[in-house]
Amino acid sequence: MDKQENIPEIRKTIILNAPIEKVWKAISTSEGIAAWWMANTFEPTLGKDFVLRAEPYGDSPCTVTELDAPNRIGFDWDKDWHLTMELTELEDCKTEFTLIHSGWTADKLKFRETMDGGWENIIKERLPVYIGA
């Protein structure tokens, strides 16, 4: 398999029983991200560099590449990955949350399955518990 061949992105979608503003705060602040995912130095500023503290693997450098409050945030993660979080406001104070983890290549394929399972837990269990949805 060619090292540069693209591997399908990881995509996780969930409906949260919370208004979009509450979910936005959970994904666009350092405190929010740390509460349901990972310690970090995130600041919601386009082009801003920050660090994800990926224990026990160490710090991962990141850069904010997309910022469209309250609907979309994205950042480059390490050398190869890109993470996008999209929010869609629904009726009855609900929010559709979609996480897209892209940038997979054949040489990272062994990590993709592990990350897919990790995202399943984080998005479908930890995020709703934090938001109270």
C-alpha positions, 0 to 999 in steps of 0.5 A: 500500500502506498504511504501517500494513499488516503484512508477514509476519515473518522466521522462521528455524529451525535444529537445532543440535548443542549442548545448550540451555544452550550455545545459551542462553549464545550468545543471552543474553550480550553476548559471545555475541551479539557473537561471532555477530551484532553488537557490543552492550551487552546485559544479560539483564535484563527492561526493560533498555535496550541498544544494538546497534552496527549498523556501518556504520549506527550504534547501534540502541536496544533494550529487553529485553521477554521473558526466559524462560531458557533458552527465550525472549528478546525485545527491541524493536529501534529504533522498529518491530521486535521480535526473538524467539529461541526455544530448544527442547531436543531429544533427543541434546543438540540444540537447535532455534533459531528467530529471529522478526523482526517489526514490518515495515510497507510503508514498511520493505519494501525492507529486509525482503528484505535483512534476510531474506538477512542472517538466513539467513547469520547463523542458518544459518552464523555461529551454528552456527560460533560454537556449534561445532554 
